Amino acid sequence: MVSHPGGERGSSTLGCLVTAALFAAAVYYGVHIGGVYWRLYQLKDDMQQQALFAGQNTDDVIRARLAAQADSLLGSSPEFRILRGGRGNAITIETQYTETVDLPLFKKTFVLHPRVVEQL
């Protein structure tokens, strides 16, 4: 009976390397694409906070605060639309912006429309 040193043929090592490379690529792409949605979540949370305290602030104050927060998150500030009134005396804050993810073999532009509605 002949035994090989290490007891491996090499194919299992190659399969492990391929699996590790695919996993690393998935994590790399996921972190960058997930960042787009994480910033969207943070901006929407900031919009929700401003809507909760809208009874105490003017639209200009809300816009200025959101512009500063958006600038720190996105590097630029989209235009925020603030509507008061309507059904149930509510405030609606909405905006639209784009983010581009440019990765190897992948380039996508996301158009995002965060919107919050809060009763006053």
Phi and psi restraints in degrees (range 20) as a CNS / XPLOR table:
assign (resid 1 and name C) (resid 2 and name N)
       (resid 2 and name CA) (resid 2 and name C) 1.0 -109.1 20.0 2
assign (resid 2 and name N) (resid 2 and name CA)
       (resid 2 and name C) (resid 3 and name N) 1.0 130.6 20.0 2
assign (resid 2 and name C) (resid 3 and name N)
       (resid 3 and name CA) (resid 3 and name C) 1.0 -114.5 20.0 2
assign (resid 3 and name N) (resid 3 and name CA)
       (resid 3 and name C) (resid 4 and name N) 1.0 146.1 20.0 2
assign (resid 3 and name C) (resid 4 and name N)
       (resid 4 and name CA) (resid 4 and name C) 1.0 -92.9 20.0 2
assign (resid 4 and name N) (resid 4 and name CA)
       (resid 4 and name C) (resid 5 and name N) 1.0 144.8 20.0 2
assign (resid 4 and name C) (resid 5 and name N)
       (resid 5 and name CA) (resid 5 and name C) 1.0 -62.2 20.0 2
assign (resid 5 and name N) (resid 5 and name CA)
       (resid 5 and name C) (resid 6 and name N) 1.0 131.2 20.0 2
assign (resid 5 and name C) (resid 6 and name N)
       (resid 6 and name CA) (resid 6 and name C) 1.0 84.5 20.0 2
assign (resid 6 and name N) (resid 6 and name CA)
       (resid 6 and name C) (resid 7 and name N) 1.0 -20.1 20.0 2
assign (resid 6 and name C) (resid 7 and name N)
       (resid 7 and name CA) (resid 7 and name C) 1.0 68.5 20.0 2
assign (resid 7 and name N) (resid 7 and name CA)
       (resid 7 and name C) (resid 8 and name N) 1.0 17.8 20.0 2
assign (resid 7 and name C) (resid 8 and name N)
       (resid 8 and name CA) (resid 8 and name C) 1.0 -117.8 20.0 2
assign (resid 8 and name N) (resid 8 and name CA)
       (resid 8 and name C) (resid 9 and name N) 1.0 149.8 20.0 2
assign (resid 8 and name C) (resid 9 and name N)
       (resid 9 and name CA) (resid 9 and name C) 1.0 -94.1 20.0 2
assign (resid 9 and name N) (resid 9 and name CA)
       (resid 9 and name C) (resid 10 and name N) 1.0 -15.4 20.0 2
assign (resid 9 and name C) (resid 10 and name N)
       (resid 10 and name CA) (resid 10 and name C) 1.0 107.2 20.0 2
assign (resid 10 and name N) (resid 10 and name CA)
       (resid 10 and name C) (resid 11 and name N) 1.0 -27.6 20.0 2
assign (resid 10 and name C) (resid 11 and name N)
       (resid 11 and name CA) (resid 11 and name C) 1.0 -70.4 20.0 2
assign (resid 11 and name N) (resid 11 and name CA)
       (resid 11 and name C) (resid 12 and name N) 1.0 -33.0 20.0 2
assign (resid 11 and name C) (resid 12 and name N)
       (resid 12 and name CA) (resid 12 and name C) 1.0 -70.0 20.0 2
assign (resid 12 and name N) (resid 12 and name CA)
       (resid 12 and name C) (resid 13 and name N) 1.0 -34.4 20.0 2
assign (resid 12 and name C) (resid 13 and name N)
       (resid 13 and name CA) (resid 13 and name C) 1.0 -66.8 20.0 2
assign (resid 13 and name N) (resid 13 and name CA)
       (resid 13 and name C) (resid 14 and name N) 1.0 -42.0 20.0 2
assign (resid 13 and name C) (resid 14 and name N)
       (resid 14 and name CA) (resid 14 and name C) 1.0 -64.6 20.0 2
assign (resid 14 and name N) (resid 14 and name CA)
       (resid 14 and name C) (resid 15 and name N) 1.0 -42.5 20.0 2
assign (resid 14 and name C) (resid 15 and name N)
       (resid 15 and name CA) (resid 15 and name C) 1.0 -62.4 20.0 2
assign (resid 15 and name N) (resid 15 and name CA)
       (resid 15 and name C) (resid 16 and name N) 1.0 -38.6 20.0 2
assign (resid 15 and name C) (resid 16 and name N)
       (resid 16 and name CA) (resid 16 and name C) 1.0 -66.2 20.0 2
assign (resid 16 and name N) (resid 16 and name CA)
       (resid 16 and name C) (resid 17 and name N) 1.0 -41.1 20.0 2
assign (resid 16 and name C) (resid 17 and name N)
       (resid 17 and name CA) (resid 17 and name C) 1.0 -64.8 20.0 2
assign (resid 17 and name N) (resid 17 and name CA)
       (resid 17 and name C) (resid 18 and name N) 1.0 -41.3 20.0 2
assign (resid 17 and name C) (resid 18 and name N)
       (resid 18 and name CA) (resid 18 and name C) 1.0 -64.1 20.0 2
assign (resid 18 and name N) (resid 18 and name CA)
       (resid 18 and name C) (resid 19 and name N) 1.0 -44.6 20.0 2
assign (resid 18 and name C) (resid 19 and name N)
       (resid 19 and name CA) (resid 19 and name C) 1.0 -62.8 20.0 2
assign (resid 19 and name N) (resid 19 and name CA)
       (resid 19 and name C) (resid 20 and name N) 1.0 -42.9 20.0 2
assign (resid 19 and name C) (resid 20 and name N)
       (resid 20 and name CA) (resid 20 and name C) 1.0 -64.2 20.0 2
assign (resid 20 and name N) (resid 20 and name CA)
       (resid 20 and name C) (resid 21 and name N) 1.0 -39.7 20.0 2
assign (resid 20 and name C) (resid 21 and name N)
       (resid 21 and name CA) (resid 21 and name C) 1.0 -65.7 20.0 2
assign (resid 21 and name N) (resid 21 and name CA)
       (resid 21 and name C) (resid 22 and name N) 1.0 -42.0 20.0 2
assign (resid 21 and name C) (resid 22 and name N)
       (resid 22 and name CA) (resid 22 and name C) 1.0 -65.0 20.0 2
assign (resid 22 and name N) (resid 22 and name CA)
       (resid 22 and name C) (resid 23 and name N) 1.0 -40.3 20.0 2
assign (resid 22 and name C) (resid 23 and name N)
       (resid 23 and name CA) (resid 23 and name C) 1.0 -63.6 20.0 2
assign (resid 23 and name N) (resid 23 and name CA)
       (resid 23 and name C) (resid 24 and name N) 1.0 -44.1 20.0 2
assign (resid 23 and name C) (resid 24 and name N)
       (resid 24 and name CA) (resid 24 and name C) 1.0 -62.8 20.0 2
assign (resid 24 and name N) (resid 24 and name CA)
       (resid 24 and name C) (resid 25 and name N) 1.0 -40.7 20.0 2
assign (resid 24 and name C) (resid 25 and name N)
       (resid 25 and name CA) (resid 25 and name C) 1.0 -64.7 20.0 2
assign (resid 25 and name N) (resid 25 and name CA)
       (resid 25 and name C) (resid 26 and name N) 1.0 -41.4 20.0 2
assign (resid 25 and name C) (resid 26 and name N)
       (resid 26 and name CA) (resid 26 and name C) 1.0 -63.2 20.0 2
assign (resid 26 and name N) (resid 26 and name CA)
       (resid 26 and name C) (resid 27 and name N) 1.0 -41.3 20.0 2
assign (resid 26 and name C) (resid 27 and name N)
       (resid 27 and name CA) (resid 27 and name C) 1.0 -66.1 20.0 2
assign (resid 27 and name N) (resid 27 and name CA)
       (resid 27 and name C) (resid 28 and name N) 1.0 -44.1 20.0 2
assign (resid 27 and name C) (resid 28 and name N)
       (resid 28 and name CA) (resid 28 and name C) 1.0 -59.8 20.0 2
assign (resid 28 and name N) (resid 28 and name CA)
       (resid 28 and name C) (resid 29 and name N) 1.0 -49.2 20.0 2
assign (resid 28 and name C) (resid 29 and name N)
       (resid 29 and name CA) (resid 29 and name C) 1.0 -67.4 20.0 2
assign (resid 29 and name N) (resid 29 and name CA)
       (resid 29 and name C) (resid 30 and name N) 1.0 -40.6 20.0 2
assign (resid 29 and name C) (resid 30 and name N)
       (resid 30 and name CA) (resid 30 and name C) 1.0 -62.9 20.0 2
assign (resid 30 and name N) (resid 30 and name CA)
       (resid 30 and name C) (resid 31 and name N) 1.0 -38.9 20.0 2
assign (resid 30 and name C) (resid 31 and name N)
       (resid 31 and name CA) (resid 31 and name C) 1.0 -64.2 20.0 2
assign (resid 31 and name N) (resid 31 and name CA)
       (resid 31 and name C) (resid 32 and name N) 1.0 -44.0 20.0 2
assign (resid 31 and name C) (resid 32 and name N)
       (resid 32 and name CA) (resid 32 and name C) 1.0 -70.6 20.0 2
assign (resid 32 and name N) (resid 32 and name CA)
       (resid 32 and name C) (resid 33 and name N) 1.0 -42.8 20.0 2
assign (resid 32 and name C) (resid 33 and name N)
       (resid 33 and name CA) (resid 33 and name C) 1.0 -72.9 20.0 2
assign (resid 33 and name N) (resid 33 and name CA)
       (resid 33 and name C) (resid 34 and name N) 1.0 -38.4 20.0 2
assign (resid 33 and name C) (resid 34 and name N)
       (resid 34 and name CA) (resid 34 and name C) 1.0 -63.0 20.0 2
assign (resid 34 and name N) (resid 34 and name CA)
       (resid 34 and name C) (resid 35 and name N) 1.0 -31.2 20.0 2
assign (resid 34 and name C) (resid 35 and name N)
       (resid 35 and name CA) (resid 35 and name C) 1.0 -60.1 20.0 2
assign (resid 35 and name N) (resid 35 and name CA)
       (resid 35 and name C) (resid 36 and name N) 1.0 -36.1 20.0 2
assign (resid 35 and name C) (resid 36 and name N)
       (resid 36 and name CA) (resid 36 and name C) 1.0 -60.5 20.0 2
assign (resid 36 and name N) (resid 36 and name CA)
       (resid 36 and name C) (resid 37 and name N) 1.0 -46.7 20.0 2
assign (resid 36 and name C) (resid 37 and name N)
       (resid 37 and name CA) (resid 37 and name C) 1.0 -75.1 20.0 2
assign (resid 37 and name N) (resid 37 and name CA)
       (resid 37 and name C) (resid 38 and name N) 1.0 -28.5 20.0 2
assign (resid 37 and name C) (resid 38 and name N)
       (resid 38 and name CA) (resid 38 and name C) 1.0 -66.6 20.0 2
assign (resid 38 and name N) (resid 38 and name CA)
       (resid 38 and name C) (resid 39 and name N) 1.0 -43.1 20.0 2
assign (resid 38 and name C) (resid 39 and name N)
       (resid 39 and name CA) (resid 39 and name C) 1.0 -65.5 20.0 2
assign (resid 39 and name N) (resid 39 and name CA)
       (resid 39 and name C) (resid 40 and name N) 1.0 -36.9 20.0 2
assign (resid 39 and name C) (resid 40 and name N)
       (resid 40 and name CA) (resid 40 and name C) 1.0 -60.9 20.0 2
assign (resid 40 and name N) (resid 40 and name CA)
       (resid 40 and name C) (resid 41 and name N) 1.0 -45.9 20.0 2
assign (resid 40 and name C) (resid 41 and name N)
       (resid 41 and name CA) (resid 41 and name C) 1.0 -60.5 20.0 2
assign (resid 41 and name N) (resid 41 and name CA)
       (resid 41 and name C) (resid 42 and name N) 1.0 -44.2 20.0 2
assign (resid 41 and name C) (resid 42 and name N)
       (resid 42 and name CA) (resid 42 and name C) 1.0 -64.7 20.0 2
assign (resid 42 and name N) (resid 42 and name CA)
       (resid 42 and name C) (resid 43 and name N) 1.0 -42.6 20.0 2
assign (resid 42 and name C) (resid 43 and name N)
       (resid 43 and name CA) (resid 43 and name C) 1.0 -64.5 20.0 2
assign (resid 43 and name N) (resid 43 and name CA)
       (resid 43 and name C) (resid 44 and name N) 1.0 -42.6 20.0 2
assign (resid 43 and name C) (resid 44 and name N)
       (resid 44 and name CA) (resid 44 and name C) 1.0 -64.4 20.0 2
assign (resid 44 and name N) (resid 44 and name CA)
       (resid 44 and name C) (resid 45 and name N) 1.0 -36.8 20.0 2
assign (resid 44 and name C) (resid 45 and name N)
       (resid 45 and name CA) (resid 45 and name C) 1.0 -64.6 20.0 2
assign (resid 45 and name N) (resid 45 and name CA)
       (resid 45 and name C) (resid 46 and name N) 1.0 -41.7 20.0 2
assign (resid 45 and name C) (resid 46 and name N)
       (resid 46 and name CA) (resid 46 and name C) 1.0 -62.2 20.0 2
assign (resid 46 and name N) (resid 46 and name CA)
       (resid 46 and name C) (resid 47 and name N) 1.0 -41.5 20.0 2
assign (resid 46 and name C) (resid 47 and name N)
       (resid 47 and name CA) (resid 47 and name C) 1.0 -63.0 20.0 2
assign (resid 47 and name N) (resid 47 and name CA)
       (resid 47 and name C) (resid 48 and name N) 1.0 -40.7 20.0 2
assign (resid 47 and name C) (resid 48 and name N)
       (resid 48 and name CA) (resid 48 and name C) 1.0 -62.9 20.0 2
assign (resid 48 and name N) (resid 48 and name CA)
       (resid 48 and name C) (resid 49 and name N) 1.0 -42.9 20.0 2
assign (resid 48 and name C) (resid 49 and name N)
       (resid 49 and name CA) (resid 49 and name C) 1.0 -62.6 20.0 2
assign (resid 49 and name N) (resid 49 and name CA)
       (resid 49 and name C) (resid 50 and name N) 1.0 -42.1 20.0 2
assign (resid 49 and name C) (resid 50 and name N)
       (resid 50 and name CA) (resid 50 and name C) 1.0 -66.4 20.0 2
assign (resid 50 and name N) (resid 50 and name CA)
       (resid 50 and name C) (resid 51 and name N) 1.0 -36.2 20.0 2
assign (resid 50 and name C) (resid 51 and name N)
       (resid 51 and name CA) (resid 51 and name C) 1.0 -67.1 20.0 2
assign (resid 51 and name N) (resid 51 and name CA)
       (resid 51 and name C) (resid 52 and name N) 1.0 -36.8 20.0 2
assign (resid 51 and name C) (resid 52 and name N)
       (resid 52 and name CA) (resid 52 and name C) 1.0 -62.6 20.0 2
assign (resid 52 and name N) (resid 52 and name CA)
       (resid 52 and name C) (resid 53 and name N) 1.0 -34.7 20.0 2
assign (resid 52 and name C) (resid 53 and name N)
       (resid 53 and name CA) (resid 53 and name C) 1.0 -104.9 20.0 2
assign (resid 53 and name N) (resid 53 and name CA)
       (resid 53 and name C) (resid 54 and name N) 1.0 21.5 20.0 2
assign (resid 53 and name C) (resid 54 and name N)
       (resid 54 and name CA) (resid 54 and name C) 1.0 -67.1 20.0 2
assign (resid 54 and name N) (resid 54 and name CA)
       (resid 54 and name C) (resid 55 and name N) 1.0 -25.2 20.0 2
assign (resid 54 and name C) (resid 55 and name N)
       (resid 55 and name CA) (resid 55 and name C) 1.0 -66.0 20.0 2
assign (resid 55 and name N) (resid 55 and name CA)
       (resid 55 and name C) (resid 56 and name N) 1.0 -20.8 20.0 2
assign (resid 55 and name C) (resid 56 and name N)
       (resid 56 and name CA) (resid 56 and name C) 1.0 -101.3 20.0 2
assign (resid 56 and name N) (resid 56 and name CA)
       (resid 56 and name C) (resid 57 and name N) 1.0 -8.3 20.0 2
assign (resid 56 and name C) (resid 57 and name N)
       (resid 57 and name CA) (resid 57 and name C) 1.0 -126.5 20.0 2
assign (resid 57 and name N) (resid 57 and name CA)
       (resid 57 and name C) (resid 58 and name N) 1.0 151.7 20.0 2
assign (resid 57 and name C) (resid 58 and name N)
       (resid 58 and name CA) (resid 58 and name C) 1.0 -81.4 20.0 2
assign (resid 58 and name N) (resid 58 and name CA)
       (resid 58 and name C) (resid 59 and name N) 1.0 165.8 20.0 2
assign (resid 58 and name C) (resid 59 and name N)
       (resid 59 and name CA) (resid 59 and name C) 1.0 -61.4 20.0 2
assign (resid 59 and name N) (resid 59 and name CA)
       (resid 59 and name C) (resid 60 and name N) 1.0 -37.1 20.0 2
assign (resid 59 and name C) (resid 60 and name N)
       (resid 60 and name CA) (resid 60 and name C) 1.0 -65.2 20.0 2
assign (resid 60 and name N) (resid 60 and name CA)
       (resid 60 and name C) (resid 61 and name N) 1.0 -38.6 20.0 2
assign (resid 60 and name C) (resid 61 and name N)
       (resid 61 and name CA) (resid 61 and name C) 1.0 -65.8 20.0 2
assign (resid 61 and name N) (resid 61 and name CA)
       (resid 61 and name C) (resid 62 and name N) 1.0 -43.9 20.0 2
assign (resid 61 and name C) (resid 62 and name N)
       (resid 62 and name CA) (resid 62 and name C) 1.0 -61.2 20.0 2
assign (resid 62 and name N) (resid 62 and name CA)
       (resid 62 and name C) (resid 63 and name N) 1.0 -46.4 20.0 2
assign (resid 62 and name C) (resid 63 and name N)
       (resid 63 and name CA) (resid 63 and name C) 1.0 -59.8 20.0 2
assign (resid 63 and name N) (resid 63 and name CA)
       (resid 63 and name C) (resid 64 and name N) 1.0 -44.2 20.0 2
assign (resid 63 and name C) (resid 64 and name N)
       (resid 64 and name CA) (resid 64 and name C) 1.0 -63.3 20.0 2
assign (resid 64 and name N) (resid 64 and name CA)
       (resid 64 and name C) (resid 65 and name N) 1.0 -43.4 20.0 2
assign (resid 64 and name C) (resid 65 and name N)
       (resid 65 and name CA) (resid 65 and name C) 1.0 -65.0 20.0 2
assign (resid 65 and name N) (resid 65 and name CA)
       (resid 65 and name C) (resid 66 and name N) 1.0 -44.2 20.0 2
assign (resid 65 and name C) (resid 66 and name N)
       (resid 66 and name CA) (resid 66 and name C) 1.0 -67.0 20.0 2
assign (resid 66 and name N) (resid 66 and name CA)
       (resid 66 and name C) (resid 67 and name N) 1.0 -37.0 20.0 2
assign (resid 66 and name C) (resid 67 and name N)
       (resid 67 and name CA) (resid 67 and name C) 1.0 -62.5 20.0 2
assign (resid 67 and name N) (resid 67 and name CA)
       (resid 67 and name C) (resid 68 and name N) 1.0 -41.8 20.0 2
assign (resid 67 and name C) (resid 68 and name N)
       (resid 68 and name CA) (resid 68 and name C) 1.0 -65.7 20.0 2
assign (resid 68 and name N) (resid 68 and name CA)
       (resid 68 and name C) (resid 69 and name N) 1.0 -42.1 20.0 2
assign (resid 68 and name C) (resid 69 and name N)
       (resid 69 and name CA) (resid 69 and name C) 1.0 -67.4 20.0 2
assign (resid 69 and name N) (resid 69 and name CA)
       (resid 69 and name C) (resid 70 and name N) 1.0 -41.9 20.0 2
assign (resid 69 and name C) (resid 70 and name N)
       (resid 70 and name CA) (resid 70 and name C) 1.0 -65.4 20.0 2
assign (resid 70 and name N) (resid 70 and name CA)
       (resid 70 and name C) (resid 71 and name N) 1.0 -38.9 20.0 2
assign (resid 70 and name C) (resid 71 and name N)
       (resid 71 and name CA) (resid 71 and name C) 1.0 -63.2 20.0 2
assign (resid 71 and name N) (resid 71 and name CA)
       (resid 71 and name C) (resid 72 and name N) 1.0 -38.3 20.0 2
assign (resid 71 and name C) (resid 72 and name N)
       (resid 72 and name CA) (resid 72 and name C) 1.0 -72.9 20.0 2
assign (resid 72 and name N) (resid 72 and name CA)
       (resid 72 and name C) (resid 73 and name N) 1.0 -30.1 20.0 2
assign (resid 72 and name C) (resid 73 and name N)
       (resid 73 and name CA) (resid 73 and name C) 1.0 -82.1 20.0 2
assign (resid 73 and name N) (resid 73 and name CA)
       (resid 73 and name C) (resid 74 and name N) 1.0 -45.8 20.0 2
assign (resid 73 and name C) (resid 74 and name N)
       (resid 74 and name CA) (resid 74 and name C) 1.0 -105.3 20.0 2
assign (resid 74 and name N) (resid 74 and name CA)
       (resid 74 and name C) (resid 75 and name N) 1.0 -14.9 20.0 2
assign (resid 74 and name C) (resid 75 and name N)
       (resid 75 and name CA) (resid 75 and name C) 1.0 85.7 20.0 2
assign (resid 75 and name N) (resid 75 and name CA)
       (resid 75 and name C) (resid 76 and name N) 1.0 -3.0 20.0 2
assign (resid 75 and name C) (resid 76 and name N)
       (resid 76 and name CA) (resid 76 and name C) 1.0 -155.1 20.0 2
assign (resid 76 and name N) (resid 76 and name CA)
       (resid 76 and name C) (resid 77 and name N) 1.0 168.2 20.0 2
assign (resid 76 and name C) (resid 77 and name N)
       (resid 77 and name CA) (resid 77 and name C) 1.0 -121.2 20.0 2
assign (resid 77 and name N) (resid 77 and name CA)
       (resid 77 and name C) (resid 78 and name N) 1.0 118.3 20.0 2
assign (resid 77 and name C) (resid 78 and name N)
       (resid 78 and name CA) (resid 78 and name C) 1.0 -74.4 20.0 2
assign (resid 78 and name N) (resid 78 and name CA)
       (resid 78 and name C) (resid 79 and name N) 1.0 166.8 20.0 2
assign (resid 78 and name C) (resid 79 and name N)
       (resid 79 and name CA) (resid 79 and name C) 1.0 -78.7 20.0 2
assign (resid 79 and name N) (resid 79 and name CA)
       (resid 79 and name C) (resid 80 and name N) 1.0 127.2 20.0 2
assign (resid 79 and name C) (resid 80 and name N)
       (resid 80 and name CA) (resid 80 and name C) 1.0 -99.1 20.0 2
assign (resid 80 and name N) (resid 80 and name CA)
       (resid 80 and name C) (resid 81 and name N) 1.0 134.8 20.0 2
assign (resid 80 and name C) (resid 81 and name N)
       (resid 81 and name CA) (resid 81 and name C) 1.0 -106.8 20.0 2
assign (resid 81 and name N) (resid 81 and name CA)
       (resid 81 and name C) (resid 82 and name N) 1.0 125.5 20.0 2
assign (resid 81 and name C) (resid 82 and name N)
       (resid 82 and name CA) (resid 82 and name C) 1.0 -120.7 20.0 2
assign (resid 82 and name N) (resid 82 and name CA)
       (resid 82 and name C) (resid 83 and name N) 1.0 123.3 20.0 2
assign (resid 82 and name C) (resid 83 and name N)
       (resid 83 and name CA) (resid 83 and name C) 1.0 -121.7 20.0 2
assign (resid 83 and name N) (resid 83 and name CA)
       (resid 83 and name C) (resid 84 and name N) 1.0 129.3 20.0 2
assign (resid 83 and name C) (resid 84 and name N)
       (resid 84 and name CA) (resid 84 and name C) 1.0 -113.2 20.0 2
assign (resid 84 and name N) (resid 84 and name CA)
       (resid 84 and name C) (resid 85 and name N) 1.0 150.4 20.0 2
assign (resid 84 and name C) (resid 85 and name N)
       (resid 85 and name CA) (resid 85 and name C) 1.0 98.6 20.0 2
assign (resid 85 and name N) (resid 85 and name CA)
       (resid 85 and name C) (resid 86 and name N) 1.0 -156.7 20.0 2
assign (resid 85 and name C) (resid 86 and name N)
       (resid 86 and name CA) (resid 86 and name C) 1.0 85.0 20.0 2
assign (resid 86 and name N) (resid 86 and name CA)
       (resid 86 and name C) (resid 87 and name N) 1.0 -156.6 20.0 2
assign (resid 86 and name C) (resid 87 and name N)
       (resid 87 and name CA) (resid 87 and name C) 1.0 -64.9 20.0 2
assign (resid 87 and name N) (resid 87 and name CA)
       (resid 87 and name C) (resid 88 and name N) 1.0 119.6 20.0 2
assign (resid 87 and name C) (resid 88 and name N)
       (resid 88 and name CA) (resid 88 and name C) 1.0 72.4 20.0 2
assign (resid 88 and name N) (resid 88 and name CA)
       (resid 88 and name C) (resid 89 and name N) 1.0 22.4 20.0 2
assign (resid 88 and name C) (resid 89 and name N)
       (resid 89 and name CA) (resid 89 and name C) 1.0 50.5 20.0 2
assign (resid 89 and name N) (resid 89 and name CA)
       (resid 89 and name C) (resid 90 and name N) 1.0 68.3 20.0 2
assign (resid 89 and name C) (resid 90 and name N)
       (resid 90 and name CA) (resid 90 and name C) 1.0 -110.8 20.0 2
assign (resid 90 and name N) (resid 90 and name CA)
       (resid 90 and name C) (resid 91 and name N) 1.0 165.8 20.0 2
assign (resid 90 and name C) (resid 91 and name N)
       (resid 91 and name CA) (resid 91 and name C) 1.0 -118.9 20.0 2
assign (resid 91 and name N) (resid 91 and name CA)
       (resid 91 and name C) (resid 92 and name N) 1.0 135.6 20.0 2
assign (resid 91 and name C) (resid 92 and name N)
       (resid 92 and name CA) (resid 92 and name C) 1.0 -119.7 20.0 2
assign (resid 92 and name N) (resid 92 and name CA)
       (resid 92 and name C) (resid 93 and name N) 1.0 127.8 20.0 2
assign (resid 92 and name C) (resid 93 and name N)
       (resid 93 and name CA) (resid 93 and name C) 1.0 -121.6 20.0 2
assign (resid 93 and name N) (resid 93 and name CA)
       (resid 93 and name C) (resid 94 and name N) 1.0 127.1 20.0 2
assign (resid 93 and name C) (resid 94 and name N)
       (resid 94 and name CA) (resid 94 and name C) 1.0 -145.2 20.0 2
assign (resid 94 and name N) (resid 94 and name CA)
       (resid 94 and name C) (resid 95 and name N) 1.0 159.9 20.0 2
assign (resid 94 and name C) (resid 95 and name N)
       (resid 95 and name CA) (resid 95 and name C) 1.0 -157.5 20.0 2
assign (resid 95 and name N) (resid 95 and name CA)
       (resid 95 and name C) (resid 96 and name N) 1.0 174.6 20.0 2
assign (resid 95 and name C) (resid 96 and name N)
       (resid 96 and name CA) (resid 96 and name C) 1.0 -144.3 20.0 2
assign (resid 96 and name N) (resid 96 and name CA)
       (resid 96 and name C) (resid 97 and name N) 1.0 136.6 20.0 2
assign (resid 96 and name C) (resid 97 and name N)
       (resid 97 and name CA) (resid 97 and name C) 1.0 -152.4 20.0 2
assign (resid 97 and name N) (resid 97 and name CA)
       (resid 97 and name C) (resid 98 and name N) 1.0 166.2 20.0 2
assign (resid 97 and name C) (resid 98 and name N)
       (resid 98 and name CA) (resid 98 and name C) 1.0 -121.3 20.0 2
assign (resid 98 and name N) (resid 98 and name CA)
       (resid 98 and name C) (resid 99 and name N) 1.0 150.0 20.0 2
assign (resid 98 and name C) (resid 99 and name N)
       (resid 99 and name CA) (resid 99 and name C) 1.0 -134.3 20.0 2
assign (resid 99 and name N) (resid 99 and name CA)
       (resid 99 and name C) (resid 100 and name N) 1.0 136.0 20.0 2
assign (resid 99 and name C) (resid 100 and name N)
       (resid 100 and name CA) (resid 100 and name C) 1.0 -110.0 20.0 2
assign (resid 100 and name N) (resid 100 and name CA)
       (resid 100 and name C) (resid 101 and name N) 1.0 130.4 20.0 2
assign (resid 100 and name C) (resid 101 and name N)
       (resid 101 and name CA) (resid 101 and name C) 1.0 -107.6 20.0 2
assign (resid 101 and name N) (resid 101 and name CA)
       (resid 101 and name C) (resid 102 and name N) 1.0 118.1 20.0 2
assign (resid 101 and name C) (resid 102 and name N)
       (resid 102 and name CA) (resid 102 and name C) 1.0 -117.9 20.0 2
assign (resid 102 and name N) (resid 102 and name CA)
       (resid 102 and name C) (resid 103 and name N) 1.0 98.9 20.0 2
assign (resid 102 and name C) (resid 103 and name N)
       (resid 103 and name CA) (resid 103 and name C) 1.0 -120.2 20.0 2
assign (resid 103 and name N) (resid 103 and name CA)
       (resid 103 and name C) (resid 104 and name N) 1.0 164.7 20.0 2
assign (resid 103 and name C) (resid 104 and name N)
       (resid 104 and name CA) (resid 104 and name C) 1.0 -56.8 20.0 2
assign (resid 104 and name N) (resid 104 and name CA)
       (resid 104 and name C) (resid 105 and name N) 1.0 129.8 20.0 2
assign (resid 104 and name C) (resid 105 and name N)
       (resid 105 and name CA) (resid 105 and name C) 1.0 65.8 20.0 2
assign (resid 105 and name N) (resid 105 and name CA)
       (resid 105 and name C) (resid 106 and name N) 1.0 11.1 20.0 2
assign (resid 105 and name C) (resid 106 and name N)
       (resid 106 and name CA) (resid 106 and name C) 1.0 -153.9 20.0 2
assign (resid 106 and name N) (resid 106 and name CA)
       (resid 106 and name C) (resid 107 and name N) 1.0 123.9 20.0 2
assign (resid 106 and name C) (resid 107 and name N)
       (resid 107 and name CA) (resid 107 and name C) 1.0 -139.9 20.0 2
assign (resid 107 and name N) (resid 107 and name CA)
       (resid 107 and name C) (resid 108 and name N) 1.0 122.2 20.0 2
assign (resid 107 and name C) (resid 108 and name N)
       (resid 108 and name CA) (resid 108 and name C) 1.0 -141.1 20.0 2
assign (resid 108 and name N) (resid 108 and name CA)
       (resid 108 and name C) (resid 109 and name N) 1.0 139.9 20.0 2
assign (resid 108 and name C) (resid 109 and name N)
       (resid 109 and name CA) (resid 109 and name C) 1.0 -106.4 20.0 2
assign (resid 109 and name N) (resid 109 and name CA)
       (resid 109 and name C) (resid 110 and name N) 1.0 123.4 20.0 2
assign (resid 109 and name C) (resid 110 and name N)
       (resid 110 and name CA) (resid 110 and name C) 1.0 -98.0 20.0 2
assign (resid 110 and name N) (resid 110 and name CA)
       (resid 110 and name C) (resid 111 and name N) 1.0 129.5 20.0 2
assign (resid 110 and name C) (resid 111 and name N)
       (resid 111 and name CA) (resid 111 and name C) 1.0 -104.8 20.0 2
assign (resid 111 and name N) (resid 111 and name CA)
       (resid 111 and name C) (resid 112 and name N) 1.0 116.5 20.0 2
assign (resid 111 and name C) (resid 112 and name N)
       (resid 112 and name CA) (resid 112 and name C) 1.0 -114.0 20.0 2
assign (resid 112 and name N) (resid 112 and name CA)
       (resid 112 and name C) (resid 113 and name N) 1.0 141.4 20.0 2
assign (resid 112 and name C) (resid 113 and name N)
       (resid 113 and name CA) (resid 113 and name C) 1.0 -128.9 20.0 2
assign (resid 113 and name N) (resid 113 and name CA)
       (resid 113 and name C) (resid 114 and name N) 1.0 70.8 20.0 2
assign (resid 113 and name C) (resid 114 and name N)
       (resid 114 and name CA) (resid 114 and name C) 1.0 -68.8 20.0 2
assign (resid 114 and name N) (resid 114 and name CA)
       (resid 114 and name C) (resid 115 and name N) 1.0 141.3 20.0 2
assign (resid 114 and name C) (resid 115 and name N)
       (resid 115 and name CA) (resid 115 and name C) 1.0 -151.1 20.0 2
assign (resid 115 and name N) (resid 115 and name CA)
       (resid 115 and name C) (resid 116 and name N) 1.0 133.6 20.0 2
assign (resid 115 and name C) (resid 116 and name N)
       (resid 116 and name CA) (resid 116 and name C) 1.0 -130.1 20.0 2
assign (resid 116 and name N) (resid 116 and name CA)
       (resid 116 and name C) (resid 117 and name N) 1.0 146.9 20.0 2
assign (resid 116 and name C) (resid 117 and name N)
       (resid 117 and name CA) (resid 117 and name C) 1.0 -129.9 20.0 2
assign (resid 117 and name N) (resid 117 and name CA)
       (resid 117 and name C) (resid 118 and name N) 1.0 130.9 20.0 2
assign (resid 117 and name C) (resid 118 and name N)
       (resid 118 and name CA) (resid 118 and name C) 1.0 -138.4 20.0 2
assign (resid 118 and name N) (resid 118 and name CA)
       (resid 118 and name C) (resid 119 and name N) 1.0 138.3 20.0 2
assign (resid 118 and name C) (resid 119 and name N)
       (resid 119 and name CA) (resid 119 and name C) 1.0 -73.9 20.0 2
assign (resid 119 and name N) (resid 119 and name CA)
       (resid 119 and name C) (resid 120 and name N) 1.0 137.9 20.0 2
